[in-house]
């Protein structure tokens, strides 16, 4: 059995190397961008029902189109990385949360509330906010 796994790993060494590099890069991206995103959330984000409108109205139309598309693409990449990190090394749930925060879709706020109320997500988020000098998130 072990010999078969070693043969399989030898045959697919390039795929294993690519997955390992992707995992390392996604951990780095999560630790930098994801932490900053979570630290910048207002403390009352999950109890305030009034959603903040985008501040892109003063920019040309092309910018108002490109920025949300890029933001959604980055969020999608974070979500994919988070799903992969559920089985690969990394902060899978935290990366999923950061991706959800970046994306725009119907029911996003309810999904965010559900996810952040999971203790596996809530504890690391509160810890990151504390380390960043931010007040803890106010949750229902």
Secondary structure, DSSP 4 states (H G I P E B T S, - for coil): -HHHHHHHHHHTHHHHHHHHHHHHHHHHHIIIIIHHHHHHS-TTTTT--SPPPPS-TTS-HHHHHHHHHHHHHHHHHHHHHHHHHTTSSS-HHHHHHHHHHH---TTHHHHHHHHHTSHHHHHHHHHHHHHTTPPPPP--
